Amino acid sequence: MRLGGPIFTQITTPDAWIEAVMACGYRAAYCPVPPTADAETVNAFAEAARKADIVIAETGAWSNLMSPDPSIAAAAMEKTKKSLELAERIGARCCVNISGSCGKKWDGPHPANLTEESFDKIVRITREIIDSVKPLRTFYTLETMPWMYPDSPDSYLRLIKAIDRKNFGVHFDPVNLICSPQRYFANAELIKESFAKLGPYIKSCHAKDITLREKLTVHLEEVRPGEGNLNYSVFLRELNKLDPNTTLMLEHLPPIEEEYRHAAVYIKNIAAQEGIAL
C-alpha cells in the first residue's frame, strides 16, 4: 500500500509538487490540478508522478448528486463527470464522491437517504456518470458513509452488483462506517468483513480515527490517527493483502502540516510493527 496526504506548500510546477510530496515521506498524493487544467499541464504532472514513482490516488468530486434542488443536482453531475474525466486523464486510481443527501446539507443525514428509492436513484446516477465518461483506466467510487448508501459492506456490494459497471469501484473509509457503539467497539471485525467482501474492488482508502465520548446519548467524533479506537493493525494488515499500489490517504485533520506529520508517523509505526512497507 502507499500512504499519502494533502500538501500545504504552494504548488507551482510538477517538480515542486513532487519535492513537496516526497518531503512528507508520501508515496501517494491527491490530484494536484483541477478539472479545468489543460492537457499539457495534466500530462506534465502525470509524467512527473510516473518518474518519481508517486501514485495519484484520487480526484475529489465532492458535491450533492441527490440534492432536491434540480440546479444543484445538475451542477453536481457536471462536476462529477469532469472530475472523473480528470482522473482518467491524469491516471488517478479513482474519482471519489459521496452518493449525496436528499436534504439541504450535501453530506448530511435525511430520512430519505437510506430508502429503496434513493438506492435505485444512486444506481441510475452512477451509471450515467460512468457511461458518459467511459473511463478505461480509472474508477468512479463512492465513499462509505454513516447515513447514506453505501453504509455497510453489504450495501456497497449490493450497489456494485446493481450498478453493474466494470469501472465502478470502492472507496473505503472505515471511520465513516462506525455509527454506533456496537460498531465502534467491534471495528476490527467490521474492517475484516469489509475487506472480505469488498477487497477486490477497493481503489483508495481514507485514514483518520474515531473516539466515543462519554456523554449521552451517543457522541462519535473524528480524531487524528492514534487518538481514537480504530484498529489500525487490522486495517493495515487487510490493506496489505491488496494491490500494492492501493492508496491510504490522510484527511479531515486540522489544516496544519504538523497534524498530518503526527498522523503519518503513527501509521508508519503501526506498519513497522506489522512488518508492512508504506
C-alpha positions in Angstrom: 0.0 0.0 0.0 1.0 3.6 -0.3 0.5 6.4 2.3 -0.4 9.9 1.2 -2.0 13.1 2.3 -2.5 16.8 1.5 0.4 19.1 0.6 0.5 22.5 2.3 3.2 24.2 0.2 2.2 26.2 -2.8 2.4 24.1 -6.0 3.8 26.0 -8.9 5.4 23.2 -11.0 5.3 19.4 -11.3 8.9 19.3 -9.9 7.9 21.4 -6.9 4.9 19.2 -6.3 7.0 16.0 -6.3 9.5 17.6 -4.0 6.7 18.5 -1.5 5.2 15.1 -1.7 8.5 13.3 -1.1 9.4 15.7 1.7 6.3 14.5 3.6 7.5 10.9 3.1 4.5 10.0 1.0 4.4 7.6 -1.9 0.9 8.7 -2.9 -0.8 12.1 -3.4 -4.1 13.7 -4.1 -4.6 15.0 -7.6 -2.6 18.3 -7.8 -4.6 20.0 -10.6 -8.3 20.9 -11.1 -10.6 19.6 -13.8 -10.1 22.8 -15.7 -6.3 22.1 -16.2 -5.3 21.9 -19.8 -3.9 18.8 -21.4 -0.3 20.0 -21.3 -0.5 20.7 -17.5 -2.2 17.4 -16.8 0.4 15.4 -18.8 3.3 17.2 -17.1 2.1 16.3 -13.6 1.2 12.8 -14.7 4.7 12.3 -16.1 6.4 13.8 -13.0 4.4 11.3 -10.8 5.4 8.4 -13.0 9.1 9.3 -12.9 9.1 9.8 -9.2 7.1 6.6 -8.5 4.2 8.6 -6.9 0.7 7.2 -7.3 -2.0 9.8 -7.8 -4.7 8.4 -5.5 -7.9 10.2 -6.3 -9.7 13.2 -7.7 -12.5 14.6 -5.4 -15.9 15.3 -7.0 -17.4 16.4 -3.7 -21.0 17.6 -4.5 -24.6 16.6 -3.9 -25.9 14.4 -6.7 -29.0 13.6 -4.7 -30.0 17.2 -4.0 -33.7 18.0 -4.1 -32.8 21.2 -5.9 -32.5 20.3 -9.6 -30.0 23.1 -10.3 -27.7 21.8 -7.5 -28.1 18.2 -8.6 -27.3 19.2 -12.3 -24.2 21.1 -11.2 -23.1 18.1 -9.1 -23.5 15.8 -12.1 -21.4 18.1 -14.3 -18.7 18.4 -11.6 -18.5 14.7 -11.0 -18.2 13.9 -14.7 -15.4 16.5 -15.1 -13.6 15.0 -12.0 -13.9 11.5 -13.4 -12.5 12.8 -16.8 -9.6 14.3 -14.9 -8.9 11.1 -13.0 -8.8 9.3 -16.4 -6.5 11.9 -18.0 -4.0 12.1 -15.1 -4.0 8.4 -14.3 -5.5 8.6 -10.8 -6.6 5.4 -9.2 -10.2 6.7 -8.8 -12.6 9.6 -8.7 -14.5 9.8 -5.4 -17.7 11.4 -4.3 -20.4 10.5 -1.8 -23.8 9.3 -3.1 -25.3 12.5 -1.8 -28.1 13.6 0.6 -31.8 14.2 0.0 -31.6 17.1 2.4 -30.2 20.6 2.2 -26.8 19.7 3.6 -24.9 17.9 0.9 -23.3 15.3 3.2 -25.9 15.3 6.0 -28.5 12.9 7.3 -32.0 12.8 5.9 -34.9 10.3 6.4 -35.0 9.5 2.7 -31.3 8.8 2.3 -31.5 5.1 3.2 -34.6 4.1 1.2 -35.1 1.8 -1.7 -36.0 4.9 -3.8 -32.7 6.5 -3.0 -30.8 3.3 -3.7 -32.3 3.0 -7.1 -31.6 6.6 -7.9 -27.9 6.2 -6.9 -27.7 3.3 -9.3 -29.1 5.4 -12.1 -26.9 8.4 -11.4 -23.8 6.3 -11.1 -24.5 4.5 -14.4 -25.0 7.8 -16.1 -21.7 9.2 -14.8 -19.7 6.1 -15.9 -21.5 5.7 -19.2 -20.9 9.3 -20.1 -17.2 9.4 -19.3 -16.4 5.8 -20.3 -13.2 5.5 -18.2 -10.7 2.8 -19.2 -8.0 3.0 -16.6 -9.6 4.8 -13.6 -12.7 4.1 -11.5 -15.6 6.0 -10.2 -16.1 5.3 -6.4 -18.5 6.3 -3.6 -17.0 6.9 -0.2 -18.6 4.8 2.6 -20.8 7.0 4.9 -22.8 6.6 8.1 -26.1 7.9 6.9 -26.3 7.4 3.2 -25.5 4.5 0.9 -23.1 2.8 0.9 -23.3 2.5 4.7 -22.1 -1.1 5.1 -20.1 -3.7 3.3 -23.3 -5.4 2.3 -24.9 -2.3 0.9 -21.7 -1.5 -1.1 -21.7 -5.0 -2.5 -25.3 -4.6 -3.4 -24.6 -1.3 -5.2 -21.7 -2.9 -7.1 -24.0 -5.7 -8.4 -26.8 -3.3 -9.2 -24.7 -0.7 -11.0 -23.0 -3.4 -13.0 -20.2 -1.3 -14.5 -16.6 -2.5 -14.7 -15.2 0.9 -13.8 -17.2 1.3 -10.6 -15.0 0.6 -7.6 -14.9 1.1 -3.8 -13.5 3.9 -1.8 -13.2 2.6 1.8 -13.3 4.8 4.9 -13.8 2.6 8.0 -14.4 5.5 10.3 -17.4 6.6 8.3 -19.0 3.2 8.8 -18.8 3.5 12.6 -22.1 4.9 13.5 -22.9 3.1 16.8 -21.2 1.9 20.0 -21.6 -1.6 18.7 -19.6 -0.9 15.5 -17.2 1.3 17.5 -16.1 -1.5 19.8 -16.2 -4.2 17.2 -14.5 -2.2 14.5 -11.8 -4.8 13.9 -14.5 -7.3 12.9 -16.2 -4.6 10.7 -12.9 -3.9 8.9 -12.3 -7.6 8.3 -15.8 -8.1 7.0 -15.4 -5.1 4.7 -12.2 -6.4 3.2 -13.5 -9.9 2.8 -16.5 -8.7 0.8 -15.1 -5.6 -0.9 -11.3 -6.2 -1.1 -11.0 -6.8 -4.9 -12.9 -3.6 -5.6 -11.1 -1.2 -3.2 -9.1 1.5 -5.1 -8.3 4.0 -2.3 -8.9 4.5 1.4 -9.1 7.4 3.8 -7.1 7.4 7.1 -8.4 9.0 10.2 -9.6 7.8 13.6 -12.7 8.0 15.8 -13.5 8.2 19.5 -16.6 7.7 21.5 -17.2 10.5 24.1 -18.6 9.6 27.5 -21.7 11.8 27.1 -25.3 10.8 26.5 -26.7 9.8 24.2 -24.0 8.9 21.6 -21.2 11.2 20.5 -18.7 9.8 18.0 -16.0 12.2 16.8 -13.3 12.1 14.2 -9.8 12.4 15.6 -6.2 12.1 14.4 -4.9 8.5 13.8 -3.7 7.2 17.1 -6.0 9.3 19.3 -9.1 7.0 18.8 -10.2 3.4 18.8 -9.8 2.4 15.2 -7.8 -0.9 15.0 -5.0 0.3 12.7 -3.1 -3.0 13.0 -6.1 -4.9 11.4 -6.7 -2.1 8.9 -3.1 -2.1 7.7 -2.9 -5.9 7.6 -6.0 -6.2 5.5 -4.9 -3.4 3.2 -1.6 -5.1 2.7 -3.3 -8.1 1.1 -4.5 -5.9 -1.8 -2.7 -4.4 -4.9 0.5 -2.8 -3.5 -0.5 0.5 -5.2 -3.7 0.8 -3.2 -3.6 4.2 -1.5 -4.2 5.2 2.1 -4.8 8.9 2.2 -4.8 11.1 5.4 -7.7 13.5 5.6 -10.1 15.5 7.8 -7.4 16.7 10.2 -7.0 20.4 11.2 -5.3 22.1 8.2 -1.9 22.1 9.9 1.1 20.3 8.5 2.2 19.2 11.9 -1.1 17.3 12.5 -0.6 15.3 9.3 3.0 14.6 10.2 2.0 13.2 13.6 -0.7 11.1 11.9 1.8 9.7 9.3 4.3 8.9 12.0 1.7 6.9 14.0 0.5 4.9 10.9 4.1 4.2 9.9 5.0 3.0 13.4 2.0 0.6 13.3 3.0 -0.6 9.9 6.6 -1.2 11.1 5.3 -3.3 14.0 3.3 -5.4 11.5 6.2 -5.7 9.1 4.4 -3.7 6.4 6.1 -1.3 4.0 4.4 2.0 3.3 
